[in-house]
Amino acid sequence: MTLTLPRIGLGCMNLSHAYGVPPSPEEGLAVLREALDSGVQHLDTATLYGGGRNEELVGRAIAGRRNEVVLASKGGMAMVDGVKVIDGRPETLRTQVDASLGRLGVDHIDLYYLHRWDKKVPIGESVGSLAEMADAGKIGAIGLSEVSVARLREAQAVVPIAAVQNEYSLWSRNPELGMLEATREAGVTLVAFSPVARGFLANSVGEPEDLAPEDIRRAMPRFQPDNWPANAALLPAWRALAAEAGCTPAQLALTWLLSRGEHVVPIPGTTNAAHLRENQGALAVPVDPALLARAGDLIDTHTVSGPRYNATGTREVDAEVFDQAVPIPR
């Protein structure tokens, strides 16, 4: 199935999950309704987020407005008895799709991702079960998240893949190890999550020690004492560059991503309506290509200190990493 996504979407995760104490359901609902009122047409959620609460929240927001949005969700990773479990077995995915439909209050989901490749299950089996659910009208297009080019091609040999959702930002360039070009060549949308570097490029992280105890960034190497001072030292020049461009730091980060190709779609998340409007405003920011090139030189793999995940997080994903880069099979 061919799917066209708006150039900037809304990642809904942090309204229920991962970044410390989330806003109340009422506050989250207000942000989502503001998003719809502001013209946001792509909402991204998942089975995992908040143990299903995020899908319920999105479902409340789109009630009566279903035709206004491209609705994306994910399965194959869920909270089970309080523990995150990656499970890509067909029977699990069938159960999770049905549960997502119920929580969202819809009869179909436009784009459904395999949230993580379960390395105990051939990816063809997982996406094959999603194809069956597409045939049943429960989902539309099929996507993959945090995968390598090799895994994308394995999946494409079984079913058409419409989108790959991998982390991509100025400070996480992993898609440039092959996925950026592979998706362009195949006509696949590259959906960039964490496009403002988990708040770093939005100038919204003060000191990591002030983050909430439950905030996932506390376990991420780039926010830890061995790496944070070097990364924080990049921010004054980053803020100055955004000022020169006549936009906010977050808008500069998003504009840089939009310049990477028409098939690249950032999905910044926020719990704040003003930041939501700021992010959408990146679509109207005219930035000189030479300035974007300077942004890419300032915040890049060789200037950022630390890997994006710790050892546990790295084991969970399949996407290419710089210190283990190998030739991309063709």
Long-range contacts (C-beta under 8 A, 24 or more apart in sequence): 1-134, 1-140, 1-141, 1-142, 1-160, 1-162, 2-141, 2-162, 3-70, 3-110, 3-111, 3-140, 3-141, 3-162, 3-163, 3-189, 5-42, 5-70, 5-111, 5-163, 5-189, 5-191, 5-265, 6-40, 6-41, 6-42, 6-70, 6-265, 7-258, 7-265, 7-266, 7-283, 8-40, 8-42, 8-254, 8-258, 8-265, 8-266, 8-267, 8-268, 8-279, 8-280, 8-282, 8-283, 9-40, 9-41, 9-42, 9-43, 9-44, 9-70, 9-72, 9-191, 9-265, 9-266, 9-267, 10-35, 10-40, 10-42, 10-43, 10-44, 10-267, 10-268, 10-269, 10-270, 10-276, 11-44, 11-193, 11-267, 11-268, 11-269, 12-43, 12-44, 12-45, 12-49, 12-54, 12-57, 12-58, 12-269, 13-44, 13-45, 13-46, 13-49, 13-54, 13-269, 14-269, 14-270, 14-271, 15-54, 15-57, 15-269, 15-271, 16-49, 16-50, 16-53, 16-54, 16-57, 17-48, 17-49, 17-50, 17-53, 17-54, 18-49, 18-215, 18-216, 19-212, 19-215, 19-216, 19-217, 19-271, 20-211, 20-212, 20-213, 20-214, 20-215, 21-212, 21-214, 22-50, 22-271, 23-271, 25-53, 25-57, 25-60, 27-271, 28-57, 28-271, 29-57, 29-60, 29-61, 30-273, 31-270, 31-271, 31-272, 31-273, 31-276, 32-57, 32-58, 32-60, 32-61, 32-62, 33-61, 34-273, 34-276, 34-277, 35-61, 35-276, 36-61, 36-62, 36-65, 36-68, 36-69, 38-276, 38-277, 38-280, 39-280, 40-69, 40-276, 40-280, 41-68, 41-69, 41-70, 42-69, 42-70, 42-72, 42-265, 42-267, 43-69, 43-70, 43-71, 43-72, 44-72, 44-73, 44-165, 44-191, 44-193, 44-267, 45-71, 45-72, 45-73, 45-74, 45-104, 46-73, 46-74, 46-75, 46-77, 46-113, 46-115, 47-73, 47-74, 47-75, 47-76, 47-77, 47-78, 47-96, 47-99, 47-100, 47-115, 48-74, 48-77, 48-78, 48-79, 48-84, 48-115, 51-78, 51-79, 52-79, 52-99, 52-103, 55-100, 55-103, 55-104, 56-103, 56-104, 58-104, 59-103, 59-104, 59-105, 59-106, 60-105, 62-104, 62-105, 62-106, 63-105, 66-106, 70-110, 70-111, 71-104, 71-106, 71-109, 71-110, 71-111, 72-109, 72-110, 72-111, 72-112, 72-113, 72-143, 72-163, 72-191, 73-100, 73-104, 73-109, 73-111, 73-112, 73-113, 74-112, 74-113, 74-114, 74-115, 74-143, 74-145, 74-165, 75-100, 75-112, 75-113, 75-114, 75-115, 76-114, 76-115, 76-116, 76-117, 76-118, 76-126, 77-115, 77-116, 86-115, 86-116, 86-118, 86-316, 87-118, 88-114, 88-116, 88-117, 88-118, 88-120, 88-121, 88-123, 88-125, 88-126, 89-118, 89-121, 89-125, 89-126, 90-125, 90-126, 90-128, 90-129, 90-132, 93-126, 93-129, 93-130, 93-133, 94-129, 94-132, 94-133, 97-130, 97-133, 97-138, 97-139, 98-138, 101-138, 107-137, 107-138, 108-137, 108-138, 108-139, 108-140, 109-138, 109-139, 109-140, 110-139, 110-140, 110-141, 111-139, 111-140, 111-141, 111-142, 111-143, 111-162, 111-163, 112-139, 112-140, 112-141, 112-142, 112-143, 113-142, 113-143, 113-144, 113-145, 113-163, 113-165, 114-142, 114-143, 114-144, 114-145, 114-147, 115-145, 115-146, 116-145, 116-146, 116-316, 116-317, 116-318, 117-144, 117-146, 117-147, 117-151, 117-318, 119-318, 122-154, 123-147, 123-151, 123-154, 123-155, 123-158, 124-154, 124-155, 124-157, 124-158, 127-155, 127-158, 127-159, 127-161, 128-158, 128-159, 130-159, 131-158, 131-159, 143-191, 145-193, 146-316, 146-317, 146-318, 146-319, 147-318, 147-319, 148-178, 148-179, 148-318, 148-319, 148-320, 149-178, 149-179, 149-182, 149-320, 149-328, 149-329, 150-328, 150-329, 151-318, 152-179, 152-182, 152-183, 152-186, 152-188, 153-182, 153-329, 156-186, 161-186, 161-188, 162-188, 162-189, 163-188, 163-189, 163-190, 163-191, 164-188, 164-189, 164-190, 164-191, 165-191, 165-192, 165-193, 165-267, 166-190, 166-191, 166-192, 166-193, 166-319, 167-192, 167-193, 167-194, 167-308, 167-319, 168-192, 168-193, 168-194, 168-195, 168-257, 168-260, 168-264, 168-266, 169-194, 169-195, 169-196, 169-197, 169-201, 169-253, 169-257, 170-197, 170-201, 170-253, 170-256, 170-257, 170-295, 170-296, 170-298, 170-299, 170-300, 171-197, 171-200, 171-201, 171-222, 171-231, 171-299, 171-300, 171-304, 172-197, 172-308, 173-300, 173-301, 173-322, 174-308, 174-319, 174-320, 174-321, 174-322, 175-319, 175-320, 177-320, 177-321, 177-322, 177-325, 177-328, 178-320, 178-328, 179-319, 179-320, 180-260, 180-261, 180-264, 182-328, 183-263, 184-261, 184-263, 187-263, 188-263, 189-263, 189-264, 189-265, 190-261, 190-263, 190-264, 190-265, 191-265, 191-266, 191-267, 192-257, 192-264, 192-265, 192-266, 192-267, 193-267, 195-253, 195-254, 195-257, 195-266, 195-267, 195-268, 196-249, 196-250, 196-253, 196-254, 196-268, 196-279, 197-253, 197-299, 198-223, 200-231, 200-235, 201-238, 201-249, 201-250, 201-252, 201-253, 201-299, 202-248, 202-249, 202-250, 202-253, 202-275, 203-235, 203-238, 203-239, 203-248, 203-249, 203-250, 204-250, 219-310, 219-313, 220-306, 220-308, 220-309, 220-310, 220-313, 221-306, 221-307, 221-308, 221-309, 221-310, 222-304, 222-305, 222-306, 222-307, 222-308, 224-306, 226-305, 226-306, 227-305, 227-306, 228-305, 230-305, 231-304, 231-305, 231-306, 234-298, 234-299, 234-303, 234-304, 237-298, 238-295, 238-298, 238-299, 241-291, 241-294, 241-295, 241-298, 244-291, 245-285, 245-287, 245-288, 245-291, 246-285, 247-281, 247-282, 247-285, 247-287, 248-278, 250-275, 250-278, 250-279, 250-282, 251-278, 251-279, 251-281, 251-282, 251-285, 252-285, 252-287, 252-295, 253-295, 254-279, 254-282, 255-282, 255-285, 255-287, 255-292, 256-287, 256-292, 256-295, 256-296, 258-282, 258-283, 259-287, 259-289, 259-292
